[in-house]
Amino acid sequence: MPCVLSGPVLQVVAAYQITHPGVEVQTLVEKPMAMLSKVPGAQGGAAVAITTGELEMQSLIADGVVVASDVETIALNTYGIALVAAAEGVPSVARLENVAAPEVARIYVEDPAKSSLGDRTEQSLRQLGLWEIVAPKVVHPQADAMLLGGLVAGEADLAFVFQGCWSDESGGDSTVPKTLRVIGQLPADTYRPIEYKAAPLMGAAEAGPAREFVDFLLSPQGREALSEAGLKPSPSR
Protein backbone atom coordinates (compact mmCIF):
# COMPACT_ATOMS: atom_id res chain seq x y z
CA MET A 1 0.00 0.00 0.00
CA PRO A 2 1.17 3.59 -0.52
CA CYS A 3 2.63 5.56 2.38
CA VAL A 4 -0.19 8.11 2.45
CA LEU A 5 -2.57 5.29 3.37
CA SER A 6 -0.38 3.59 5.95
CA GLY A 7 -2.09 5.04 9.03
CA PRO A 8 -5.68 4.39 7.90
CA VAL A 9 -4.93 0.88 6.64
CA LEU A 10 -3.18 -0.08 9.87
CA GLN A 11 -6.34 0.94 11.73
CA VAL A 12 -8.43 -1.18 9.36
CA VAL A 13 -6.06 -4.13 9.81
CA ALA A 14 -6.47 -3.87 13.58
CA ALA A 15 -10.26 -3.96 13.18
CA TYR A 16 -9.99 -6.91 10.77
CA GLN A 17 -7.88 -8.96 13.15
CA ILE A 18 -10.40 -8.50 15.95
CA THR A 19 -12.97 -10.37 13.83
CA HIS A 20 -10.38 -12.76 12.31
CA PRO A 21 -8.20 -13.68 15.33
CA GLY A 22 -6.51 -16.58 13.52
CA VAL A 23 -5.30 -14.46 10.61
CA GLU A 24 -2.09 -12.47 10.69
CA VAL A 25 -1.93 -9.50 8.31
CA GLN A 26 1.43 -8.06 7.35
CA THR A 27 1.59 -4.69 5.60
CA LEU A 28 4.15 -3.34 3.17
CA VAL A 29 4.25 0.44 2.90
CA GLU A 30 5.68 1.87 -0.30
CA LYS A 31 5.48 5.08 -2.29
CA PRO A 32 2.71 4.76 -4.93
CA MET A 33 5.00 4.98 -7.95
CA ALA A 34 7.62 2.65 -6.47
CA MET A 35 4.95 0.12 -5.50
CA LEU A 36 3.95 -0.33 -9.15
CA SER A 37 7.39 -1.64 -10.03
CA LYS A 38 7.50 -4.08 -7.10
CA VAL A 39 4.03 -5.64 -7.07
CA PRO A 40 4.39 -7.61 -10.36
CA GLY A 41 7.28 -9.55 -8.83
CA ALA A 42 5.59 -10.22 -5.50
CA GLN A 43 5.62 -13.83 -4.41
CA GLY A 44 4.20 -15.69 -1.43
CA GLY A 45 0.90 -15.95 0.41
CA ALA A 46 -2.31 -14.00 0.37
CA ALA A 47 -1.74 -10.55 -1.15
CA VAL A 48 -3.84 -7.44 -1.67
CA ALA A 49 -2.82 -4.28 -3.51
CA ILE A 50 -4.23 -0.96 -2.30
CA THR A 51 -3.58 2.04 -4.50
CA THR A 52 -4.12 5.79 -4.27
CA GLY A 53 -6.14 6.05 -7.42
CA GLU A 54 -7.36 4.47 -10.61
CA LEU A 55 -4.22 5.16 -12.65
CA GLU A 56 -2.07 3.10 -10.31
CA MET A 57 -4.55 0.20 -10.31
CA GLN A 58 -4.84 0.37 -14.10
CA SER A 59 -1.08 -0.10 -14.25
CA LEU A 60 -1.34 -3.28 -12.19
CA ILE A 61 -4.13 -4.54 -14.45
CA ALA A 62 -1.99 -3.82 -17.52
CA ASP A 63 0.89 -5.77 -15.92
CA GLY A 64 -1.41 -8.77 -15.56
CA VAL A 65 -1.18 -9.01 -11.78
CA VAL A 66 -4.74 -7.87 -11.06
CA VAL A 67 -8.02 -8.84 -12.72
CA ALA A 68 -10.12 -5.77 -13.57
CA SER A 69 -13.33 -7.38 -12.32
CA ASP A 70 -11.73 -7.94 -8.89
CA VAL A 71 -10.99 -4.25 -8.32
CA GLU A 72 -13.05 -2.44 -5.70
CA THR A 73 -13.23 1.25 -4.77
CA ILE A 74 -12.88 1.31 -1.00
CA ALA A 75 -12.75 5.03 -0.22
CA LEU A 76 -12.38 8.53 -1.61
CA ASN A 77 -9.31 10.64 -1.00
CA THR A 78 -9.78 13.22 1.71
CA TYR A 79 -6.16 14.41 1.72
CA GLY A 80 -5.44 17.82 0.28
CA ILE A 81 -2.64 18.49 -2.18
CA ALA A 82 -0.08 20.95 -0.85
CA LEU A 83 2.64 23.05 -2.44
CA VAL A 84 5.81 22.91 -0.35
CA ALA A 85 9.33 24.32 -0.45
CA ALA A 86 12.48 24.05 1.61
CA ALA A 87 12.24 26.32 4.66
CA GLU A 88 14.80 28.75 3.28
CA GLY A 89 14.03 28.16 -0.40
CA VAL A 90 12.44 30.61 -2.88
CA PRO A 91 11.38 33.18 -0.23
CA SER A 92 9.45 35.16 -2.84
CA VAL A 93 6.94 32.30 -3.16
CA ALA A 94 4.30 32.92 -0.50
CA ARG A 95 1.21 31.60 -2.29
CA LEU A 96 0.24 29.36 -5.19
CA GLU A 97 0.17 32.18 -7.72
CA ASN A 98 3.86 32.84 -7.10
CA VAL A 99 4.89 29.73 -9.06
CA ALA A 100 5.43 32.18 -11.91
CA ALA A 101 8.33 33.77 -10.04
CA PRO A 102 11.51 33.71 -12.21
CA GLU A 103 13.58 32.11 -9.43
CA VAL A 104 11.32 29.03 -9.55
CA ALA A 105 13.03 26.79 -12.08
CA ARG A 106 12.10 23.23 -11.06
CA ILE A 107 8.83 21.95 -9.61
CA TYR A 108 8.32 18.32 -8.60
CA VAL A 109 5.04 16.94 -9.98
CA GLU A 110 4.50 13.20 -10.26
CA ASP A 111 3.86 12.04 -13.83
CA PRO A 112 0.15 12.79 -14.54
CA ALA A 113 0.02 9.83 -16.94
CA LYS A 114 0.98 7.38 -14.18
CA SER A 115 0.14 9.02 -10.87
CA SER A 116 -3.26 10.05 -9.55
CA LEU A 117 -1.54 12.69 -7.44
CA GLY A 118 0.13 14.08 -10.56
CA ASP A 119 -3.08 13.84 -12.56
CA ARG A 120 -5.12 15.75 -9.98
CA THR A 121 -2.36 18.34 -9.53
CA GLU A 122 -2.40 19.07 -13.27
CA GLN A 123 -6.21 19.11 -13.27
CA SER A 124 -6.30 21.66 -10.44
CA LEU A 125 -3.60 23.89 -11.93
CA ARG A 126 -5.48 23.95 -15.25
CA GLN A 127 -8.63 25.01 -13.43
CA LEU A 128 -6.67 27.76 -11.71
CA GLY A 129 -5.11 28.93 -14.97
CA LEU A 130 -1.60 28.11 -13.71
CA TRP A 131 -0.70 24.97 -15.65
CA GLU A 132 0.80 26.79 -18.63
CA ILE A 133 3.12 28.58 -16.21
CA VAL A 134 4.02 25.45 -14.25
CA ALA A 135 4.38 22.94 -17.11
CA PRO A 136 7.77 24.16 -18.44
CA LYS A 137 9.19 23.91 -14.91
CA VAL A 138 7.85 20.45 -14.10
CA VAL A 139 10.26 17.66 -13.18
CA HIS A 140 8.90 14.13 -12.77
CA PRO A 141 10.67 12.53 -9.78
CA GLN A 142 11.98 8.98 -9.79
CA ALA A 143 9.54 6.39 -8.45
CA ASP A 144 11.44 5.91 -5.18
CA ALA A 145 12.56 9.53 -4.77
CA MET A 146 12.29 11.19 -1.37
CA LEU A 147 10.75 14.41 -2.64
CA LEU A 148 11.06 16.40 0.54
CA GLY A 149 14.68 15.45 0.97
CA GLY A 150 15.23 16.50 -2.63
CA LEU A 151 13.75 19.92 -1.89
CA VAL A 152 16.04 20.44 1.08
CA ALA A 153 19.00 19.32 -1.04
CA GLY A 154 18.11 21.88 -3.71
CA GLU A 155 17.17 19.36 -6.40
CA ALA A 156 13.89 21.24 -6.96
CA ASP A 157 12.44 24.53 -5.77
CA LEU A 158 8.88 23.41 -5.09
CA ALA A 159 6.88 20.17 -4.91
CA PHE A 160 3.22 19.22 -4.98
CA VAL A 161 2.57 16.48 -2.42
CA PHE A 162 -0.29 15.04 -0.44
CA GLN A 163 -1.06 17.23 2.57
CA GLY A 164 0.64 15.65 5.55
CA CYS A 165 2.97 13.49 3.44
CA TRP A 166 5.91 14.97 5.35
CA SER A 167 4.98 12.64 8.22
CA ASP A 168 5.90 9.66 6.02
CA GLU A 169 9.41 11.05 5.50
CA SER A 170 9.88 12.16 9.11
CA GLY A 171 9.16 9.02 11.08
CA GLY A 172 5.40 9.48 11.29
CA ASP A 173 5.48 12.87 13.03
CA SER A 174 2.55 14.91 11.71
CA THR A 175 4.31 18.20 12.53
CA VAL A 176 5.78 19.96 9.52
CA PRO A 177 9.58 19.57 9.77
CA LYS A 178 11.56 22.77 10.33
CA THR A 179 13.33 22.08 7.04
CA LEU A 180 10.08 22.58 5.09
CA ARG A 181 7.61 25.36 4.40
CA VAL A 182 4.01 24.76 3.34
CA ILE A 183 3.02 27.45 0.85
CA GLY A 184 -0.59 26.56 0.20
CA GLN A 185 -3.10 23.91 -0.73
CA LEU A 186 -4.87 23.30 -4.02
CA PRO A 187 -8.62 24.04 -3.70
CA ALA A 188 -10.45 20.73 -3.33
CA ASP A 189 -13.15 21.82 -5.77
CA THR A 190 -10.62 22.14 -8.63
CA TYR A 191 -9.90 18.41 -9.00
CA ARG A 192 -11.82 15.15 -8.88
CA PRO A 193 -11.65 13.08 -5.70
CA ILE A 194 -9.06 10.32 -5.81
CA GLU A 195 -10.55 6.85 -5.49
CA TYR A 196 -8.61 4.42 -3.36
CA LYS A 197 -8.67 1.00 -4.98
CA ALA A 198 -8.11 -2.50 -3.61
CA ALA A 199 -7.80 -5.89 -5.31
CA PRO A 200 -6.35 -9.34 -4.59
CA LEU A 201 -3.27 -10.15 -6.63
CA MET A 202 -3.43 -12.93 -9.17
CA GLY A 203 -1.59 -16.09 -8.21
CA ALA A 204 -1.68 -15.43 -4.46
CA ALA A 205 -1.02 -18.70 -2.61
CA GLU A 206 -4.02 -18.01 -0.38
CA ALA A 207 -6.50 -16.33 -2.67
CA GLY A 208 -9.40 -16.89 -0.28
CA PRO A 209 -8.03 -14.77 2.60
CA ALA A 210 -6.96 -12.09 0.13
CA ARG A 211 -10.51 -11.82 -1.21
CA GLU A 212 -11.90 -11.88 2.32
CA PHE A 213 -9.77 -8.90 3.29
CA VAL A 214 -11.00 -6.88 0.30
CA ASP A 215 -14.58 -7.83 1.17
CA PHE A 216 -13.96 -6.69 4.74
CA LEU A 217 -12.96 -3.24 3.45
CA LEU A 218 -16.42 -2.99 1.89
CA SER A 219 -18.30 -4.40 4.90
CA PRO A 220 -20.02 -2.24 7.54
CA GLN A 221 -17.15 -2.93 9.96
CA GLY A 222 -14.54 -2.09 7.34
CA ARG A 223 -16.35 1.06 6.26
CA GLU A 224 -16.61 2.16 9.88
CA ALA A 225 -12.88 1.57 10.37
CA LEU A 226 -12.05 3.55 7.22
CA SER A 227 -14.28 6.40 8.39
CA GLU A 228 -12.70 6.44 11.85
CA ALA A 229 -9.30 6.58 10.12
CA GLY A 230 -10.29 9.82 8.39
CA LEU A 231 -11.31 8.49 4.97
CA LYS A 232 -14.63 8.71 3.21
CA PRO A 233 -15.72 5.12 2.49
CA SER A 234 -17.14 4.41 -0.94
CA PRO A 235 -20.93 4.01 -1.20
CA SER A 236 -22.27 0.63 -0.10
CA ARG A 237 -22.64 -1.96 -2.80
C-alpha positions in Angstrom: 0.0 0.0 0.0 1.2 3.6 -0.5 2.6 5.6 2.4 -0.2 8.1 2.4 -2.6 5.3 3.4 -0.4 3.6 6.0 -2.1 5.0 9.0 -5.7 4.4 7.9 -4.9 0.9 6.6 -3.2 -0.1 9.9 -6.3 0.9 11.7 -8.4 -1.2 9.4 -6.1 -4.1 9.8 -6.5 -3.9 13.6 -10.3 -4.0 13.2 -10.0 -6.9 10.8 -7.9 -9.0 13.1 -10.4 -8.5 15.9 -13.0 -10.4 13.8 -10.4 -12.8 12.3 -8.2 -13.7 15.3 -6.5 -16.6 13.5 -5.3 -14.5 10.6 -2.1 -12.5 10.7 -1.9 -9.5 8.3 1.4 -8.1 7.3 1.6 -4.7 5.6 4.2 -3.3 3.2 4.2 0.4 2.9 5.7 1.9 -0.3 5.5 5.1 -2.3 2.7 4.8 -4.9 5.0 5.0 -8.0 7.6 2.7 -6.5 5.0 0.1 -5.5 3.9 -0.3 -9.1 7.4 -1.6 -10.0 7.5 -4.1 -7.1 4.0 -5.6 -7.1 4.4 -7.6 -10.4 7.3 -9.5 -8.8 5.6 -10.2 -5.5 5.6 -13.8 -4.4 4.2 -15.7 -1.4 0.9 -15.9 0.4 -2.3 -14.0 0.4 -1.7 -10.6 -1.1 -3.8 -7.4 -1.7 -2.8 -4.3 -3.5 -4.2 -1.0 -2.3 -3.6 2.0 -4.5 -4.1 5.8 -4.3 -6.1 6.1 -7.4 -7.4 4.5 -10.6 -4.2 5.2 -12.7 -2.1 3.1 -10.3 -4.5 0.2 -10.3 -4.8 0.4 -14.1 -1.1 -0.1 -14.2 -1.3 -3.3 -12.2 -4.1 -4.5 -14.4 -2.0 -3.8 -17.5 0.9 -5.8 -15.9 -1.4 -8.8 -15.6 -1.2 -9.0 -11.8 -4.7 -7.9 -11.1 -8.0 -8.8 -12.7 -10.1 -5.8 -13.6 -13.3 -7.4 -12.3 -11.7 -7.9 -8.9 -11.0 -4.2 -8.3 -13.0 -2.4 -5.7 -13.2 1.3 -4.8 -12.9 1.3 -1.0 -12.7 5.0 -0.2 -12.4 8.5 -1.6 -9.3 10.6 -1.0 -9.8 13.2 1.7 -6.2 14.4 1.7 -5.4 17.8 0.3 -2.6 18.5 -2.2 -0.1 20.9 -0.8 2.6 23.0 -2.4 5.8 22.9 -0.3 9.3 24.3 -0.5 12.5 24.1 1.6 12.2 26.3 4.7 14.8 28.8 3.3 14.0 28.2 -0.4 12.4 30.6 -2.9 11.4 33.2 -0.2 9.4 35.2 -2.8 6.9 32.3 -3.2 4.3 32.9 -0.5 1.2 31.6 -2.3 0.2 29.4 -5.2 0.2 32.2 -7.7 3.9 32.8 -7.1 4.9 29.7 -9.1 5.4 32.2 -11.9 8.3 33.8 -10.0 11.5 33.7 -12.2 13.6 32.1 -9.4 11.3 29.0 -9.5 13.0 26.8 -12.1 12.1 23.2 -11.1 8.8 21.9 -9.6 8.3 18.3 -8.6 5.0 16.9 -10.0 4.5 13.2 -10.3 3.9 12.0 -13.8 0.2 12.8 -14.5 0.0 9.8 -16.9 1.0 7.4 -14.2 0.1 9.0 -10.9 -3.3 10.1 -9.6 -1.5 12.7 -7.4 0.1 14.1 -10.6 -3.1 13.8 -12.6 -5.1 15.8 -10.0 -2.4 18.3 -9.5 -2.4 19.1 -13.3 -6.2 19.1 -13.3 -6.3 21.7 -10.4 -3.6 23.9 -11.9 -5.5 24.0 -15.3 -8.6 25.0 -13.4 -6.7 27.8 -11.7 -5.1 28.9 -15.0 -1.6 28.1 -13.7 -0.7 25.0 -15.7 0.8 26.8 -18.6 3.1 28.6 -16.2 4.0 25.5 -14.3 4.4 22.9 -17.1 7.8 24.2 -18.4 9.2 23.9 -14.9 7.9 20.4 -14.1 10.3 17.7 -13.2 8.9 14.1 -12.8 10.7 12.5 -9.8 12.0 9.0 -9.8 9.5 6.4 -8.4 11.4 5.9 -5.2 12.6 9.5 -4.8 12.3 11.2 -1.4 10.8 14.4 -2.6 11.1 16.4 0.5 14.7 15.4 1.0 15.2 16.5 -2.6 13.8 19.9 -1.9 16.0 20.4 1.1 19.0 19.3 -1.0 18.1 21.9 -3.7 17.2 19.4 -6.4 13.9 21.2 -7.0 12.4 24.5 -5.8 8.9 23.4 -5.1 6.9 20.2 -4.9 3.2 19.2 -5.0 2.6 16.5 -2.4 -0.3 15.0 -0.4 -1.1 17.2 2.6 0.6 15.6 5.5 3.0 13.5 3.4 5.9 15.0 5.3 5.0 12.6 8.2 5.9 9.7 6.0 9.4 11.0 5.5 9.9 12.2 9.1 9.2 9.0 11.1 5.4 9.5 11.3 5.5 12.9 13.0 2.5 14.9 11.7 4.3 18.2 12.5 5.8 20.0 9.5 9.6 19.6 9.8 11.6 22.8 10.3 13.3 22.1 7.0 10.1 22.6 5.1 7.6 25.4 4.4 4.0 24.8 3.3 3.0 27.5 0.9 -0.6 26.6 0.2 -3.1 23.9 -0.7 -4.9 23.3 -4.0 -8.6 24.0 -3.7 -10.4 20.7 -3.3 -13.1 21.8 -5.8 -10.6 22.1 -8.6 -9.9 18.4 -9.0 -11.8 15.2 -8.9 -11.6 13.1 -5.7 -9.1 10.3 -5.8 -10.6 6.9 -5.5 -8.6 4.4 -3.4 -8.7 1.0 -5.0 -8.1 -2.5 -3.6 -7.8 -5.9 -5.3 -6.4 -9.3 -4.6 -3.3 -10.1 -6.6 -3.4 -12.9 -9.2 -1.6 -16.1 -8.2 -1.7 -15.4 -4.5 -1.0 -18.7 -2.6 -4.0 -18.0 -0.4 -6.5 -16.3 -2.7 -9.4 -16.9 -0.3 -8.0 -14.8 2.6 -7.0 -12.1 0.1 -10.5 -11.8 -1.2 -11.9 -11.9 2.3 -9.8 -8.9 3.3 -11.0 -6.9 0.3 -14.6 -7.8 1.2 -14.0 -6.7 4.7 -13.0 -3.2 3.5 -16.4 -3.0 1.9 -18.3 -4.4 4.9 -20.0 -2.2 7.5 -17.1 -2.9 10.0 -14.5 -2.1 7.3 -16.4 1.1 6.3 -16.6 2.2 9.9 -12.9 1.6 10.4 -12.1 3.6 7.2 -14.3 6.4 8.4 -12.7 6.4 11.9 -9.3 6.6 10.1 -10.3 9.8 8.4 -11.3 8.5 5.0 -14.6 8.7 3.2 -15.7 5.1 2.5 -17.1 4.4 -0.9 -20.9 4.0 -1.2 -22.3 0.6 -0.1 -22.6 -2.0 -2.8 
